[in-house]
Amino acid sequence: METMTDRLAISATRQLDSLYSISIEIARLHELPLVMDRALSHCLELTGSAFGFVGLLNGSDQMDVAAIKGFKPSDDSRFYERFRLIPVRPSVFGIVITERRSNVSNDVPNDPLHVGQPRGHPPVRTFLGVPLQVGERVIGMIGVANKEGGYEVADERLLSTFANQVAVAMDNARLYERQREMIAELEKLHRELSHAEREQVRQQERERIAAELHDHIEQAIFTIGLTVNSLLQHHQVGPRAAEQLGEVRQLAAGTAEAVREAIFVLSLPGPQRGSLGSALRKLVRETGRTHHLETDLVVSGQEVAMPLDARNALYNVAKEAMANVVRHASARMVLVSLRFSGDGVDLVIQDDGVGASELILRHYLESSTHYGIKSMHKQLSAAGGSLEVSNGEESGLAVRARVPLGGA
């Protein structure tokens, strides 16, 4: 028979599952206003509140009410414009910022910290506020109000946990915004500089030549190899002819290897400008749009400057891995993760396709084929990095690249 403890445990599990799903949804958003809007909707739903707001610090003593939901001023259509910027001081909500902690008040009118409210503000009877914190840095707060019956410890714990996820999502959205600005500036620079235009034309021509080599030359050499194999296996030939055909087969294999190397080198971009994150974002976006894949890029940590060879090696790993997904994986989704830490940069490209055989994964470095993967390994090694290629836990292939930074 189900006990009260069992029901509470089931309820807590469902609540955690819901919070996890909501956090994933918020983390996928890249527009700051959308992050705040969706976060507030979930905050009100999770706590049973009537209205709420997100406040972001604008200097040390002022907060910008950046988003509101369920809030309707009673008598002034310009209320939000007039009272959007509010001072940070000890009050029912201000203490969340000044003391960097959550605050619950279930009798706001009689709370010692109550300092009144602007004319036209809906009456606040109960209040729960939690800080938005990234690491040790408080960037603002979330406040919800007017839950019937008041807020409990469970509400405070739940909203505090969710606020940590929201703060990271907001910080990432700001990073995306800065990256978009950088991309826009670089694109403008490319349009204005004739040199950049010439480089673009040159890269397009390199890619065209690489495509011609792949579509015609490499396929022709492959056909030569098949023909020689057929002659040796199914036709009577003398010892001298067999020796000569064997030499032709070796020559075809060597030429195919050289063509694949040329294709790979021609496909590499020239020296890249801008941040690695912005370059990967463009690559991921264009690959998804061109080949009808669901693609996503997740960036964590603060991007730092790195040697150009290391930066380009990581970019080229991503480009080759994405190209392999398109050519071989039969995948529907690709997730690219880029993580900056104190001692290095980690890049992971994971798809949900068919993966690779264990034989290929064990011997690709010695194989006369799979030149793209070998070249990725070679470039990373030259930059002091490492490469790991393995099948995913559930499906697809995972390419993991790491480049150490500093003295690591």
N, C-alpha and C positions, 0 to 999 in steps of 0.2 A: 504494500500500500504506500502511495506517495506521501511523504511527510512534508511539513512546512520547510524543513532544511533542504529537501530535494527540490521543492519548487523554487526556493530562493537561488539554489545553485544553477538550476536550469535557466532561470531568468537572468542571472549574472552572465552565464555563458552566451545566451542570445544577445545580451547587451554588448558584450565584448566583440562578438561576431559582427554585429551591426556597426560598432565603432570602427572596427578594422575595415569594413567595406566602405564606410564613409570616408575614412582617412585616405584610402586608395583613390577614391573618386576625387577628393580635393587635391591630392598630390599630382594628378594628371592634368590639372588646369594650369595654364601658363599666363593667364591674364589676371592681374592683381584685382581689379574690380569684380571679376567673376569669382575668384577665390573667396573674397570677403562676402559676397552675396550668398554663395552656396554654403559657406561656413556658418553664416548667421542663421540661415534657414534650418540647418541641422542643429545648431545650438538651441534654438527655440523649441524644436521638436524633441530633442533629447531631454530637456529640462522642463517641458510643459510651460514655457514662459509666454507672456503676451507680446512683449517687444524686447528689442535688444539693439546693441550698437557695437561697432568696432572703432576704437580710438587708437590713433598712431601718434607717437611722440613727434613733436615738431619743435625741436630744441629741448632744453632741460626743464622748462617751466610752462610749457604749453602743449596741448594735445589737440589733434585734428580729428573730429568725428568723421571718419572716412566712409562709414557705411552705417545705415540704420535699416531696421525692418520691423514692421508692425507698429510703427511710431507715427501718430497723426496729430500734429499740433492742433489745438482746439480753435484758435482765433487769429492766426497770422500765417499767411501763405509764404512769407519771407522768413519764417522762424529759423529754418535750417541754415539759410545764408547768414543770418545775423549771429547765430550762436554756435556755428560750426567749430570755431576755435575757442577752446575753453582753458582756463588756467589749471595747472596741476597743483593742488594743495590738499591738505588733510581734509577729507570729506568721505562720505559713504563710498563713493567710487574712486576718489583721488588717492585714497590710502593704498589701493591696489598698486599704483605706480610708486608712490613715495616709500612704501615699505616692501615693495616687490613680493607681495603675497596675495592670496585670494581673500575675499571678504564676503561674508554673508550678513545680511540684515533683514530680519523678518518682521520688523516694525519700523520702517524707515521714518515716518513722521516723528516718532519719539526717540530716534537714535541720537546719541550725543554728538555724532559726527554729521548729522543732517544740517546743511547750510541753506536750505531752501532750493527753489528751482525757478527757472525763468517763467515769465508769464506766457501762458499758452502751452506749457509742457504738460502732457498727460500725468495724472497723479501716480506717484510711485509708492506702492505699499510694501512690496518685498523686492529684495535686490540680491544678486549674486554677481560678483566680478572676479575675473581671474587674469593674471598677467600673460601677455604674449612674450615669450622669451626664446631667443636663439642663443644657445650656449649660456654664457653669463650675461648676455645683453638683453635688457628689456626693451622691446620696440613699441609696446603699446598694451592694450587690454581688450578683453571682451566683457561686456556687461549685459546681463539679461534681467528682466524685471517682471513682477506681478504674476508669480506662480501661485495659483490657488492653494492655500494651506501652508505656504512657505517652503523654503529650500532646506533640504536635508544634507547631511554629510555626504551621502552617496551622490547627490547632484554636484556638490563641490568637487568631489574626486573625479567624477566623470568629465565635467567641463574642463577641469585642469588638465586631464590627460589629453582631451581633444584639442585644447588650446596649444599644447606643445606641437601637435601635428600641423595645426593651422599656421603657427608661426614659421615653421620650416617651409611650408608651401608658399607662404607670402614672401619669404626671403628668396625662395627659388624664382617666384614670379618676378620679383624685382630684378634678379639676375638675368632672367630671360629678356626683360625690358631693356636692360643695359646692353645686352648682347644684340638685340634687334637694332638699337641705336648705332652700335658699332658697325653692324652689317650695312646699315643704310649709309653711314659715312664712307665706308669702304667702297660701296657700289657707286656712290657719287664721285669718289676719287678716281675710280676706274673709268668712269664715263669722261672725266675731264682730262685724264692723262693719255696722250696718244700712245705712250709706251705700254700702258696697261692694255689698250685696245689691240696693239700688235701681239702682245703676249696671249691674249684671248684667241685671236685668229690662229696663232701658232699652235696653241693647245688643241684647238678644234681640228687642225690639219693632222696633228700627231694622232689624235683619236681616230680620224678617218683612215689613216694609213694602217693603224693597228687593226681596225675592223677589216680592212681589205686583206691583210696578212692572215687573219683568223679565218675569214669566210672563204678564201680562195687558196692561198698558198699552203696553209697548214693542212687544209682538207685534202689538197692534191697530194701532199707528201704522205699523208695517212693512207690514201688510196694506193700509192706506190708500195708502201709497206705491206698492205693486205694482198696486193697482186703478187709480190715476191713470195710471201708466205704460201699462197695458194700454189704457185709453181713448184715450190720445194716440197710441198706435202702431197700433191695430187698428180704430179707429172714425173715421168722418168727423165732425169737429166744426168749428164755425165759428171764425173768428179770435178772437172775444171769449171763447167757451167755452174755446178752447185756452189763452188768456192766463190765464183764471181757474183752469183746472186746473193750469197751471204754477205759479201762486201757491200753490195747495193743496199741490202737491208740495214746494215750498220750505218751506212752513210745516210739513209733516210731517217733513221732514228736520231742520229746526231744533228741532222739538219732541222728536224722537227723540234728538238730541244732548243736549238739556236733561235728558231722562229718564235717559240713560246717566250723565250727570254726577251726577244726584241719587242714582242707584243706587250709584255708586262712593263718594260721600261718606257715604251711609247705611251702607255696608258697612265703612267704616273704623272701627277700634276707638277708644274714648275714650283719653285719656292713659294710657299704659302704665306699670305699676310693675314693679320688679324688673329683672333683667339682660336685655339683648337676647338673650343666648344661651338663657336659660331660656324666654323668650317664643317664640323660634323653635323650640326643641325641642318645646314643646307644640303649636305649629302644625303642624310636620312630622309629629309622632306622630298627631295627630288626623286630618290629611288622609289619611295612609296608611291608618289604620284605617277611616275612613268610606268611602273610595273604592277600597279594595283595591289600593293602590299599594305598591310597595316603596320606602320612603323612608329617607333617612339624613341626619344632620347631622354635619358635621365642623367642629370649632372648633379653631383654632390661635392661639397667642399668648395673652398675658395680657389679659383683658377690662378695659377702662378706662372711666371715666365719660365720657359725651359729652353734648352738648346734647340736650334732650328732642326738639327738632324733627328733629335728625339721627337720633336713635334711632328715633323713630316713622316717619320717612321710610323707613329701611331695613326696618323691620318691615312696613310697608305694601307695599313693593316685593315682599317675599317672599310676602305674602298674595295680592297680585294675580297674581304669577307662578304660584303654586301653583293659584290658581283657573283661570287660563288653561290650565294643564296638564290639569286635570280636564275643562274644557269643550271644548278643541280639539285636544289633542296626541295622543290615542290612545296614551298612554305606559304603560309598565309600571313604570318606575323613575324616581325623582327624587332627585338628590343636591344638598343645600344645603351650601355651604361658607362659613364665616364666619372671616375672618382679621383679627386685630388686630396692627398693626405700630406702629412708633414715630411714623409720620406719618399714619396713617389707618386706616380700617376698610373691608375689601373683602367684598362679599357676592356669591356666584355661585349661581344656581339653574339646574341643567342637567337636562334630561329626555332620554329615549331615544325620543321620539315622532316625529311626521312633520315637525316643523320648520315654517318659514314660507317663503313665496315671497320671492325677492329684491326684487320690486316692493314688497311690504309693508314689508320691512326698510328699504328706501331712503326710503319716503315716509310712514311712519306718523305723523310729526309734523305733516304737512300734511293728513293724511286726516281726513274728517269722521267716520270710524269709529275703531275701536281706541282708544277713549277711555281705557281702563285704562292702556295703555302710556304714553299722553301724560301722564296724571295722575301716573304714577310719575316720569316725567322732570321734570315741573313741581315736584313735592315735593322731589326731590333737588336740583334747581337752587336752590330757595329755601333749602335747608340748606347750600349751597355745594358740593354733590356732583355726580356725573356718572353717566350711565346708558348702557350699550351693550347692544344686543340683536342677536344674530347666531345663525346656525345652527351647531350643534356640528360638530366635525371629522368625526365618523362618523354621527351622527344627532341628531335632536331640536333643541331650541332652548336657547340659553344666554343668560341675563339676568345682566349684570354691573353691579353698583352699587358706587360708591366714595364715601366721605365723608372728607375730610381732617380731621385733628385738629391742635390747637395752631396753630402758625404756618405749617404746611405749606400 
